[in-house]
């Protein structure tokens, strides 16, 4: 039980740090691309949206795999 909880905590910290890295990439892309950010940063926005799915601790402490299937965009 303790090993499983430690594993979940480690995975959540990894997800949170990955989210922070992608967030910084998105900020950089917006700043560099300026008015063209809607077209040039679209792939980073998609990564950002995917990385926010199931992140954080939440009230019920569910693991990210228990939040339901990821929805693929039709782009």
NUNUVEX-300451 format. One record per residue: residue number from 1; residue in one letter; chain; x, y, z of N, C-alpha, C, O in turn. Coordinates in pm, 1 decimal, always signed. Layout:
<sites>
[NUM; a; A; [X; Y; Z]; [X; Y; Z]; [X; Y; Z]; [X; Y; Z]]
...
</sites>
This chain:
<sites>
[1; x; A; [+82.0; -119.1; +0.0]; [+0.0; +0.0; +0.0]; [+86.9; +126.2; +0.0]; [+61.1; +219.7; -75.7]]
[2; x; A; [+187.9; +128.3; +83.4]; [+276.5; +244.9; +89.2]; [+356.5; +261.5; -39.2]; [+376.8; +373.5; -86.1]]
[3; x; A; [+402.0; +150.2; -96.1]; [+477.6; +158.1; -221.3]; [+390.6; +212.6; -333.9]; [+436.7; +291.4; -416.5]]
[4; x; A; [+264.8; +170.3; -336.6]; [+174.3; +219.1; -440.5]; [+149.8; +368.8; -423.4]; [+147.6; +443.0; -521.7]]
[5; x; A; [+131.6; +413.0; -300.5]; [+109.6; +555.6; -276.2]; [+232.4; +637.2; -315.2]; [+219.6; +744.1; -374.9]]
[6; x; A; [+351.5; +587.2; -281.6]; [+474.8; +656.8; -320.4]; [+488.7; +662.3; -471.6]; [+531.7; +763.6; -526.9]]
[7; x; A; [+452.6; +554.2; -537.9]; [+458.4; +550.7; -683.9]; [+364.6; +655.4; -744.5]; [+403.1; +726.9; -837.0]]
[8; x; A; [+242.1; +664.8; -692.7]; [+145.2; +761.8; -743.4]; [+195.3; +903.7; -720.7]; [+181.3; +989.2; -808.1]]
[9; x; A; [+253.6; +929.4; -603.7]; [+305.9; +1063.0; -573.6]; [+419.4; +1098.6; -668.3]; [+425.5; +1210.9; -718.2]]
[10; x; A; [+508.9; +1004.4; -693.3]; [+618.6; +1030.1; -788.0]; [+565.6; +1060.7; -926.9]; [+612.2; +1153.9; -992.4]]
[11; x; A; [+467.7; +981.9; -972.3]; [+410.1; +1004.2; -1105.1]; [+342.5; +1140.6; -1113.7]; [+353.9; +1208.6; -1215.7]]
[12; x; A; [+273.2; +1181.0; -1009.4]; [+208.6; +1311.9; -1010.3]; [+311.5; +1424.0; -1014.8]; [+291.1; +1523.0; -1085.0]]
[13; x; A; [+420.3; +1410.7; -942.5]; [+524.5; +1513.7; -946.3]; [+587.8; +1521.4; -1084.8]; [+619.5; +1630.3; -1132.8]]
[14; x; A; [+605.9; +1408.1; -1147.9]; [+659.8; +1408.2; -1284.5]; [+563.4; +1479.4; -1378.7]; [+605.7; +1560.1; -1461.5]]
[15; x; A; [+434.3; +1450.0; -1366.7]; [+333.2; +1515.6; -1451.0]; [+331.4; +1666.3; -1428.1]; [+320.2; +1743.5; -1523.4]]
[16; x; A; [+342.3; +1707.9; -1303.9]; [+340.3; +1850.1; -1272.1]; [+462.0; +1921.2; -1330.0]; [+449.3; +2030.1; -1385.9]]
[17; x; A; [+578.4; +1861.2; -1317.3]; [+699.2; +1922.6; -1372.4]; [+695.9; +1926.3; -1524.7]; [+741.8; +2023.3; -1585.1]]
[18; x; A; [+642.0; +1821.5; -1587.5]; [+626.7; +1820.5; -1733.3]; [+533.5; +1933.2; -1776.6]; [+559.9; +2002.3; -1875.0]]
[19; x; A; [+424.8; +1951.1; -1702.7]; [+331.6; +2059.7; -1730.6]; [+402.1; +2194.6; -1722.9]; [+379.5; +2280.4; -1808.2]]
[20; x; A; [+486.4; +2214.8; -1623.2]; [+557.3; +2342.3; -1608.4]; [+651.1; +2368.3; -1726.1]; [+662.3; +2481.6; -1773.0]]
[21; x; A; [+717.6; +2264.9; -1773.2]; [+808.8; +2279.1; -1887.5]; [+730.1; +2318.7; -2012.8]; [+770.4; +2409.2; -2086.0]]
[22; x; A; [+618.3; +2250.8; -2036.7]; [+536.3; +2282.9; -2154.4]; [+477.5; +2422.6; -2141.8]; [+468.2; +2494.1; -2241.5]]
[23; x; A; [+437.5; +2463.3; -2021.6]; [+385.4; +2598.0; -1998.7]; [+490.9; +2703.4; -2034.3]; [+459.3; +2804.9; -2096.3]]
[24; x; A; [+616.3; +2678.7; -1994.7]; [+723.4; +2772.5; -2027.2]; [+748.6; +2778.8; -2177.4]; [+775.5; +2886.1; -2231.5]]
[25; x; A; [+739.7; +2662.8; -2245.7]; [+754.2; +2660.6; -2391.9]; [+644.1; +2742.6; -2458.2]; [+668.6; +2815.0; -2554.7]]
[26; x; A; [+522.6; +2730.4; -2405.2]; [+409.6; +2803.6; -2461.5]; [+426.2; +2953.7; -2441.6]; [+398.4; +3031.2; -2533.1]]
[27; x; A; [+470.1; +2995.2; -2325.9]; [+495.7; +3137.7; -2301.8]; [+602.1; +3190.3; -2398.1]; [+587.7; +3298.8; -2454.4]]
[28; x; A; [+707.6; +3113.4; -2416.2]; [+815.5; +3152.9; -2506.2]; [+763.1; +3164.4; -2649.6]; [+794.3; +3260.3; -2720.2]]
[29; x; A; [+684.3; +3067.1; -2691.7]; [+631.2; +3067.4; -2828.0]; [+541.1; +3188.5; -2850.7]; [+552.0; +3254.6; -2954.0]]
[30; x; A; [+452.9; +3218.6; -2756.3]; [+367.2; +3335.7; -2769.6]; [+448.2; +3463.2; -2780.6]; [+417.0; +3550.6; -2861.5]]
[31; x; A; [+551.6; +3473.7; -2700.0]; [+632.5; +3595.2; -2699.9]; [+712.0; +3609.4; -2830.1]; [+721.7; +3719.3; -2884.7]]
[32; x; A; [+767.6; +3501.7; -2879.1]; [+850.4; +3506.5; -3000.0]; [+765.5; +3525.5; -3125.8]; [+801.5; +3604.6; -3212.9]]
[33; x; A; [+654.5; +3454.6; -3136.0]; [+575.4; +3457.0; -3259.0]; [+486.3; +3580.0; -3271.1]; [+448.9; +3617.2; -3382.4]]
[34; x; A; [+451.8; +3643.3; -3161.4]; [+370.3; +3765.1; -3168.9]; [+233.0; +3740.5; -3227.0]; [+159.0; +3654.6; -3179.0]]
[35; x; A; [+198.6; +3815.6; -3330.3]; [+64.1; +3806.6; -3387.3]; [+38.3; +3672.9; -3458.0]; [-77.4; +3637.3; -3480.7]]
[36; x; A; [+141.2; +3600.4; -3492.3]; [+125.0; +3471.7; -3560.7]; [+115.3; +3354.6; -3463.6]; [+121.5; +3239.1; -3505.8]]
[37; x; A; [+100.4; +3382.1; -3335.4]; [+104.1; +3273.7; -3237.4]; [-10.0; +3173.7; -3254.0]; [+4.5; +3057.8; -3215.0]]
[38; x; A; [-122.3; +3215.2; -3310.5]; [-234.0; +3121.7; -3327.9]; [-197.9; +3007.5; -3422.9]; [-240.9; +2893.9; -3402.8]]
[39; x; A; [-119.6; +3037.3; -3525.4]; [-80.9; +2933.5; -3620.4]; [+48.7; +2863.8; -3579.6]; [+59.5; +2741.6; -3590.2]]
[40; x; A; [+145.0; +2939.4; -3534.0]; [+277.8; +2884.9; -3507.5]; [+285.8; +2804.4; -3377.3]; [+369.9; +2715.3; -3365.2]]
[41; x; A; [+200.3; +2834.5; -3281.0]; [+208.9; +2770.3; -3149.4]; [+99.1; +2666.5; -3127.5]; [+80.6; +2618.9; -3015.5]]
[42; x; A; [+27.7; +2631.9; -3230.7]; [-85.0; +2539.0; -3217.0]; [-42.1; +2404.3; -3159.3]; [-112.7; +2348.1; -3075.5]]
[43; x; A; [+72.2; +2351.9; -3202.6]; [+116.9; +2222.0; -3151.7]; [+153.3; +2229.6; -3004.0]; [+132.1; +2133.2; -2930.4]]
[44; x; A; [+207.4; +2341.8; -2959.8]; [+242.1; +2358.2; -2818.6]; [+115.3; +2371.8; -2734.9]; [+109.1; +2322.0; -2622.6]]
[45; x; A; [+14.6; +2439.1; -2789.5]; [-112.6; +2452.1; -2718.8]; [-176.3; +2314.4; -2700.6]; [-231.8; +2285.4; -2594.6]]
[46; x; A; [-168.6; +2230.8; -2801.9]; [-224.6; +2095.8; -2791.5]; [-150.0; +2014.9; -2684.8]; [-212.8; +1943.6; -2606.5]]
[47; x; A; [-18.0; +2025.3; -2681.3]; [+60.1; +1957.7; -2576.8]; [+19.4; +2008.9; -2439.6]; [+4.8; +1930.9; -2345.5]]
[48; x; A; [+1.2; +2139.4; -2428.2]; [-38.0; +2202.3; -2302.3]; [-173.5; +2149.8; -2256.0]; [-190.6; +2114.2; -2139.4]]
[49; x; A; [-268.2; +2145.2; -2346.9]; [-401.0; +2095.6; -2311.6]; [-396.7; +1949.3; -2270.8]; [-464.0; +1909.6; -2175.6]]
[50; x; A; [-318.8; +1869.1; -2341.0]; [-307.1; +1727.7; -2305.7]; [-239.6; +1708.7; -2170.0]; [-275.3; +1618.6; -2094.0]]
[51; x; A; [-141.4; +1794.7; -2140.4]; [-68.1; +1778.6; -2015.0]; [-150.4; +1822.2; -1894.3]; [-121.2; +1780.6; -1782.2]]
[52; x; A; [-252.9; +1905.4; -1914.7]; [-334.2; +1949.1; -1801.7]; [-440.2; +1846.7; -1764.0]; [-501.3; +1857.0; -1657.6]]
[53; x; A; [-461.8; +1750.4; -1848.0]; [-564.4; +1648.6; -1820.3]; [-520.2; +1559.6; -1704.9]; [-420.4; +1488.2; -1715.2]]
[54; x; A; [-593.3; +1564.0; -1597.4]; [-565.5; +1477.6; -1483.7]; [-448.3; +1520.1; -1398.2]; [-397.8; +1440.3; -1319.3]]
[55; x; A; [-403.6; +1644.0; -1411.7]; [-288.8; +1688.8; -1334.1]; [-337.1; +1741.6; -1199.4]; [-453.3; +1779.4; -1184.6]]
[56; x; A; [-249.3; +1743.8; -1104.2]; [-281.6; +1795.9; -971.9]; [-329.2; +1685.9; -879.4]; [-330.0; +1568.1; -915.0]]
[57; x; A; [-367.8; +1725.7; -763.1]; [-402.3; +1626.8; -660.6]; [-551.4; +1603.5; -653.0]; [-594.1; +1490.5; -629.6]]
[58; x; A; [-631.6; +1705.5; -671.8]; [-775.8; +1688.1; -669.9]; [-829.2; +1651.4; -532.4]; [-754.0; +1611.7; -443.4]]
[59; x; A; [-958.2; +1665.0; -516.9]; [-1019.9; +1635.0; -388.6]; [-1022.2; +1485.9; -359.4]; [-1005.0; +1444.5; -244.8]]
[60; x; A; [-1042.9; +1406.5; -461.1]; [-1057.1; +1263.2; -437.7]; [-927.9; +1185.7; -460.5]; [-925.7; +1064.5; -439.4]]
[61; x; A; [-822.1; +1250.6; -502.2]; [-692.4; +1185.3; -516.2]; [-685.3; +1079.0; -623.7]; [-604.2; +986.7; -614.7]]
[62; x; A; [-769.9; +1090.9; -726.3]; [-765.8; +990.9; -832.3]; [-639.2; +1004.6; -914.9]; [-588.6; +1114.9; -935.4]]
[63; x; A; [-589.4; +893.2; -961.2]; [-475.1; +891.3; -1050.2]; [-519.9; +940.6; -1186.8]; [-638.3; +931.9; -1219.6]]
[64; x; A; [-427.2; +992.5; -1267.3]; [-463.8; +1050.5; -1397.4]; [-528.8; +949.3; -1489.9]; [-608.4; +987.4; -1575.8]]
[65; x; A; [-496.9; +820.6; -1474.7]; [-555.9; +718.2; -1560.4]; [-703.2; +695.2; -1528.6]; [-775.3; +635.2; -1608.3]]
[66; x; A; [-747.5; +741.9; -1414.4]; [-885.8; +721.6; -1373.4]; [-974.7; +839.7; -1408.0]; [-1090.4; +843.1; -1366.1]]
[67; x; A; [-924.3; +936.6; -1482.9]; [-1001.6; +1053.5; -1520.2]; [-1077.1; +1035.3; -1651.3]; [-1142.1; +1128.8; -1698.0]]
[68; x; A; [-1070.1; +921.6; -1709.3]; [-1140.9; +897.3; -1834.5]; [-1046.9; +905.3; -1952.7]; [-931.5; +946.0; -1938.7]]
[69; x; A; [-1096.3; +866.2; -2069.8]; [-1010.9; +864.3; -2189.9]; [-979.1; +1004.5; -2237.8]; [-1057.7; +1097.5; -2220.1]]
[70; x; A; [-862.0; +1017.9; -2298.9]; [-824.6; +1145.6; -2359.5]; [-898.6; +1159.6; -2491.6]; [-912.9; +1063.2; -2566.8]]
[71; x; A; [-944.7; +1279.3; -2518.5]; [-1020.8; +1306.4; -2640.2]; [-923.4; +1360.8; -2745.0]; [-850.2; +1456.3; -2719.1]]
[72; x; A; [-923.2; +1299.3; -2862.8]; [-837.1; +1343.5; -2971.6]; [-910.1; +1450.7; -3051.4]; [-1029.8; +1439.1; -3077.8]]
[73; x; A; [-837.3; +1554.7; -3089.4]; [-898.6; +1659.9; -3170.0]; [-908.5; +1615.3; -3316.0]; [-837.1; +1524.7; -3358.9]]
[74; x; A; [-995.3; +1677.9; -3389.7]; [-1018.5; +1641.8; -3529.1]; [-943.4; +1731.9; -3626.2]; [-978.9; +1737.5; -3744.0]]
[75; x; A; [-840.2; +1802.8; -3579.8]; [-763.9; +1894.6; -3665.4]; [-689.1; +1823.6; -3772.4]; [-620.3; +1887.2; -3852.3]]
</sites>
